[in-house]
Amino acid sequence: MSLLEEIGDAARREGATSVSRVTLRVGRHSGVSRDALLFAWELARADTVAEHAELTIEDIPLAVYCATCDDERAPVQGGGLVCATCGNASPSVVRGRELELVSMEIAP
């Protein structure tokens, strides 16, 4: 199901005729370009309940689980999935790959 189909279905379930704002959570390593998403939004929302909706994007940084530190950490910048605190490999990504519909504001 596409994002706009999901928005349309949710709006219909709530009895809404239009959506004024959509908030997405996009991980920096989700493979989704913020600029491309904003450009596509302008085109794709035409003739949908979200035709006039503003798109808000929450950027989520990459975080890995470090077994050595037993905690979530930001990885080394440009160094792959390596804990910035202890320097050990940390291949378990816990945040930064998501693409989620967080919220939407609807009008009756």
KOLDODO-486625 format. One line per field, with one value per residue: residue in one letter; x, y, z of N, C-alpha, C, CB in turn. Coordinates in Angstrom, 2 decimals, decimal comma, padded with zeros to 5 digits. Glycine has a CB too. Example, Ala and Ser with C-alpha at 12.3 -4.5 7.8 and 13.67 -1.06 7.14 Angstrom:
code <- c(A/S)
nX <- c(013,19/012,85)
nY <- c(-005,69/-002,25)
nZ <- c(007,80/007,08)
caX <- c(012,30/013,67)
caY <- c(-004,50/-001,06)
caZ <- c(007,80/007,14)
cX <- c(013,20/012,90)
cY <- c(-003,30/000,03)
cZ <- c(007,80/007,87)
cbX <- c(011,31/014,08)
cbY <- c(-004,47/-000,60)
cbZ <- c(009,05/005,72)
***
This chain:
code <- c(M/S/L/L/E/E/I/G/D/A/A/R/R/E/G/A/T/S/V/S/R/V/T/L/R/V/G/R/H/S/G/V/S/R/D/A/L/L/F/A/W/E/L/A/R/A/D/T/V/A/E/H/A/E/L/T/I/E/D/I/P/L/A/V/Y/C/A/T/C/D/D/E/R/A/P/V/Q/G/G/G/L/V/C/A/T/C/G/N/A/S/P/S/V/V/R/G/R/E/L/E/L/V/S/M/E/I/A/P)
nX <- c(000,85/000,57/001,92/000,16/-002,23/-002,56/-002,86/-005,24/-007,04/-006,99/-008,02/-010,62/-011,67/-011,93/-013,85/-013,11/-012,72/-010,57/-007,00/-004,76/-002,14/000,72/002,87/005,97/008,38/011,64/014,39/017,90/019,33/017,51/017,28/015,77/015,57/015,38/014,91/013,98/011,68/010,12/009,77/008,40/006,11/004,74/003,81/002,47/000,35/-001,76/-005,21/-006,02/-007,05/-005,16/-004,40/-003,92/-002,24/000,38/003,68/005,58/008,75/010,45/013,72/015,63/018,44/021,16/021,55/023,28/023,42/025,69/027,36/029,50/029,51/026,97/024,72/022,79/024,30/025,67/027,11/030,59/031,36/031,37/032,72/031,56/029,64/030,50/031,08/031,12/032,07/033,61/034,86/034,43/033,08/029,70/027,18/024,39/021,73/019,66/018,14/017,28/016,70/014,06/010,86/008,17/004,71/003,78/001,87/-001,21/-003,13/-006,52/-009,50/-012,97)
nY <- c(-001,17/002,20/005,24/007,46/006,11/004,85/007,11/008,16/006,03/006,06/008,63/008,39/006,44/007,97/009,72/012,00/014,63/015,89/016,29/018,16/018,26/016,19/014,09/012,60/010,16/009,80/007,83/008,45/006,55/005,20/005,00/006,78/009,82/013,02/015,40/014,31/013,04/015,22/016,55/014,57/014,38/016,76/016,30/013,79/014,04/015,31/015,47/013,87/013,13/014,44/016,60/019,34/019,21/019,86/018,66/017,34/016,43/014,35/013,94/011,09/010,14/007,80/005,01/002,59/-000,61/-001,22/-003,94/-004,14/-001,72/-001,99/-000,46/001,94/003,67/006,40/005,79/005,86/008,69/008,35/005,98/003,49/000,88/001,29/001,63/004,82/005,37/003,21/002,05/-000,50/-002,92/-002,60/-003,98/-004,02/-002,27/000,05/002,27/004,60/003,61/003,78/004,48/006,06/006,77/009,19/011,03/012,72/015,56/016,12/017,23/017,65)
nZ <- c(000,00/-000,83/000,57/000,28/-000,19/002,26/003,90/002,79/003,35/006,18/006,66/005,59/007,33/009,59/008,83/007,50/005,10/004,07/004,39/006,27/007,18/007,13/008,87/008,68/009,67/008,92/008,47/008,37/007,01/005,47/002,82/001,51/-000,05/001,26/-000,24/-002,67/-001,77/-000,87/-003,33/-004,82/-003,26/-003,77/-006,35/-006,23/-004,41/-005,61/-006,44/-004,28/-000,87/000,50/-000,94/-000,37/001,73/004,03/004,17/006,72/007,77/009,92/010,69/011,35/013,04/012,48/014,61/016,48/018,15/020,62/021,73/023,45/024,93/025,83/025,04/023,13/020,49/018,58/015,42/014,29/012,40/008,97/009,23/009,01/010,60/013,41/016,83/018,24/020,72/021,91/019,74/018,71/016,37/015,46/014,34/014,61/013,75/015,27/014,93/012,35/009,86/009,31/007,80/008,41/008,88/010,98/011,97/011,15/010,28/010,16/008,42/008,87)
caX <- c(000,00/001,37/001,72/-001,07/-003,38/-002,68/-003,42/-006,63/-007,82/-007,12/-008,92/-011,98/-012,11/-012,26/-014,89/-012,51/-012,75/-009,26/-005,88/-004,05/-000,73/001,20/004,21/006,68/009,66/012,50/015,75/018,95/019,80/016,32/017,34/014,83/016,12/014,43/014,55/013,17/010,38/009,37/009,41/007,37/004,90/004,04/003,16/001,63/-000,82/-002,83/-006,45/-006,19/-007,50/-004,00/-004,02/-003,43/-001,55/001,79/004,45/006,63/009,63/011,34/014,92/016,08/019,83/021,52/022,01/023,59/023,56/027,04/027,34/030,56/029,01/025,62/023,90/022,64/025,31/025,85/028,34/031,65/031,05/032,14/033,51/030,76/028,86/031,49/030,71/031,94/032,60/034,66/035,54/034,12/032,06/028,34/026,34/022,95/021,13/018,43/017,39/017,85/016,25/012,61/010,02/006,91/003,68/003,69/000,58/-001,83/-004,21/-007,64/-010,63/-014,22)
caY <- c(000,00/003,41/006,19/008,24/005,21/004,69/008,37/008,21/005,05/006,54/009,79/007,88/005,79/009,03/010,55/013,27/014,90/016,38/016,21/019,43/018,09/014,82/014,04/011,35/009,95/009,21/007,55/008,91/005,42/004,49/004,94/007,78/011,17/014,04/016,27/013,55/012,82/016,48/016,78/013,59/014,72/017,83/015,71/012,62/014,34/015,89/014,70/012,97/013,86/015,19/017,53/020,62/018,92/020,18/017,49/017,58/015,25/014,25/013,19/010,22/009,77/006,39/004,56/001,16/-001,19/-001,68/-004,99/-003,85/-000,65/-002,38/000,73/002,51/004,70/006,88/005,20/006,76/009,37/007,88/004,80/002,28/000,58/001,17/002,45/006,02/005,43/002,23/001,67/-001,87/-003,10/-002,64/-004,15/-004,02/-000,95/000,15/003,44/005,29/003,00/003,81/005,39/005,86/007,80/009,48/011,64/013,54/016,42/015,96/018,17/016,91)
caZ <- c(000,00/-000,89/001,66/000,06/000,01/003,71/004,39/002,35/004,12/007,55/006,64/005,39/008,57/010,55/008,26/007,06/003,66/003,64/005,33/006,18/007,48/007,28/009,45/008,45/010,32/007,89/008,93/007,46/006,21/004,98/001,37/001,00/-000,10/001,74/-001,36/-003,62/-001,13/-000,93/-004,74/-005,19/-002,50/-004,49/-007,53/-005,93/-003,58/-006,44/-006,54/-003,14/000,32/001,00/-002,01/000,16/002,98/004,19/004,59/007,69/007,85/011,08/010,34/012,42/012,83/012,61/015,92/016,52/019,49/020,88/022,75/024,41/025,81/026,22/024,90/021,79/020,24/017,21/014,88/013,86/011,14/007,82/009,60/009,00/011,81/014,49/017,98/018,37/022,08/022,17/018,50/018,27/015,34/016,02/013,15/014,90/013,59/016,06/014,46/011,20/008,61/009,26/007,00/009,13/008,98/012,40/012,27/010,12/010,75/009,24/008,48/008,61)
cX <- c(000,90/001,04/000,42/-002,32/-003,63/-003,31/-004,90/-007,52/-008,05/-008,09/-010,36/-012,53/-012,55/-013,35/-014,40/-012,58/-011,42/-008,25/-005,08/-002,55/-000,44/002,62/004,79/007,96/010,52/013,92/016,77/019,48/018,64/016,38/016,41/015,49/015,05/013,96/013,66/011,76/009,52/008,91/008,27/006,04/004,08/003,26/002,11/000,35/-001,98/-004,01/-006,59/-006,71/-006,39/-003,53/-003,43/-002,61/-000,07/002,49/005,55/007,44/010,51/012,52/015,39/017,52/020,06/022,00/022,22/023,60/024,98/026,99/028,39/030,10/027,65/024,67/023,77/023,65/025,21/027,13/029,36/031,26/031,97/032,94/032,73/030,02/029,81/031,08/031,67/032,58/033,78/035,41/035,28/033,04/030,70/027,34/024,83/022,40/019,81/017,56/018,09/017,47/014,75/012,05/008,62/005,99/003,44/002,31/000,05/-002,96/-005,31/-008,69/-011,90/-014,82)
cY <- c(001,24/004,31/006,97/007,37/005,01/005,94/008,48/007,26/005,53/007,73/009,34/007,21/006,81/009,97/011,90/013,40/015,44/016,25/017,49/019,31/016,60/014,90/012,65/011,34/009,18/009,06/007,96/007,78/004,56/004,28/005,93/009,16/012,16/014,92/015,56/013,31/014,09/016,80/015,85/013,90/015,76/017,27/014,66/012,96/014,94/014,92/013,63/013,80/014,71/016,25/018,83/020,44/019,32/018,92/017,94/016,30/015,37/013,38/012,39/009,80/008,27/006,12/003,06/000,70/-001,71/-002,70/-004,74/-002,80/-000,98/-001,19/001,10/003,64/005,18/006,22/006,28/007,37/008,87/006,62/003,51/002,09/000,25/002,12/003,62/006,13/004,49/001,76/000,26/-001,89/-003,27/-002,77/-004,12/-002,60/-000,92/001,32/004,02/004,69/003,12/004,79/005,15/007,05/008,00/010,04/012,37/014,34/016,37/017,04/017,39/017,25)
cZ <- c(000,00/000,30/001,49/000,17/001,50/004,34/004,04/003,13/005,55/007,63/006,48/006,65/009,62/010,03/007,77/005,54/003,14/004,79/005,17/006,46/007,64/007,85/009,26/009,27/009,32/008,43/007,88/006,56/005,72/003,47/000,71/001,07/000,31/000,59/-002,37/-003,06/-001,18/-002,35/-005,15/-004,50/-003,25/-005,68/-007,16/-005,16/-004,37/-006,53/-005,47/-001,97/000,90/000,00/-001,49/001,44/002,92/004,70/005,53/007,83/009,08/010,66/011,55/012,14/013,02/014,03/015,85/017,97/019,61/022,02/023,83/025,42/026,41/026,19/023,42/021,64/018,81/016,68/014,52/012,53/010,03/008,09/009,61/010,32/012,95/015,60/018,12/019,75/022,28/020,93/018,02/017,21/016,01/014,88/013,38/014,85/014,36/015,62/013,25/009,86/008,40/008,22/007,54/009,00/010,47/012,75/011,05/010,75/009,70/009,45/008,14/007,26)
cbX <- c(-000,97/001,13/002,90/-001,02/-003,13/-001,30/-002,65/-006,72/-007,11/-005,74/-008,54/-012,01/-010,98/-011,01/-015,97/-011,05/-013,86/-009,35/-004,98/-004,65/-000,34/001,16/004,18/006,99/009,51/012,50/015,90/020,09/020,77/015,06/017,01/013,49/016,66/015,08/015,80/013,84/010,57/010,24/010,63/007,83/005,27/005,04/004,20/002,42/-000,42/-002,30/-006,54/-004,85/-008,01/-002,86/-005,22/-004,60/-001,67/001,99/005,03/006,05/010,50/010,59/016,05/015,14/020,73/022,61/021,00/024,95/022,51/027,99/027,57/031,82/028,92/025,62/024,50/021,18/026,72/025,93/028,01/033,02/031,18/033,05/034,10/031,63/027,88/032,94/030,70/031,10/031,51/034,07/036,98/033,69/032,39/028,05/026,68/022,67/020,90/018,77/017,26/019,31/016,64/012,07/010,13/007,19/002,35/004,78/000,70/-002,35/-003,73/-008,28/-010,43/-015,25)
cbY <- c(000,00/004,16/007,15/008,91/003,84/004,41/009,58/007,89/003,70/006,95/010,76/006,89/004,92/009,84/010,76/013,38/015,89/017,85/014,93/020,41/018,86/014,03/014,42/011,15/009,16/010,08/006,07/009,51/004,57/005,26/003,55/007,75/011,49/014,90/016,78/012,20/012,37/017,63/016,57/012,17/015,25/018,90/015,09/011,63/015,29/016,22/014,05/012,23/012,88/014,25/017,83/021,55/017,45/021,39/016,75/018,03/015,12/013,65/014,14/008,98/010,56/006,00/004,94/000,86/-002,33/-000,50/-006,37/-003,38/000,68/-003,01/001,91/003,02/004,17/008,48/004,35/006,01/010,91/008,94/005,00/001,07/-000,60/001,49/001,61/007,27/005,11/001,04/001,84/-002,72/-004,32/-001,37/-005,41/-004,66/-000,60/000,29/004,52/005,29/001,54/004,17/005,11/005,57/007,39/010,46/012,60/012,68/017,89/014,58/019,40/017,20)
cbZ <- c(001,23/-002,22/001,74/-001,31/-000,68/004,34/003,81/000,88/004,12/008,11/005,50/004,21/009,14/010,89/009,26/007,53/003,33/003,17/005,08/007,13/008,76/005,91/010,96/006,96/011,71/006,61/009,25/008,25/007,02/005,34/000,90/001,80/-001,52/002,84/-002,05/-003,95/000,33/-000,39/-005,65/-004,84/-001,10/-004,97/-008,44/-005,14/-002,49/-007,86/-007,89/-002,78/001,38/001,31/-002,86/000,43/003,31/005,19/003,36/009,07/006,56/012,34/009,84/012,56/013,77/011,58/017,06/015,83/019,75/021,23/022,11/023,69/025,04/027,61/025,70/021,53/020,53/017,14/013,64/013,75/011,29/007,38/010,92/008,72/011,56/013,97/019,27/018,10/023,07/022,86/018,67/019,46/014,43/016,89/012,51/016,28/012,08/017,53/015,58/011,32/008,57/010,61/005,40/010,59/008,21/012,81/013,45/008,94/011,01/009,40/007,50/009,69)
***
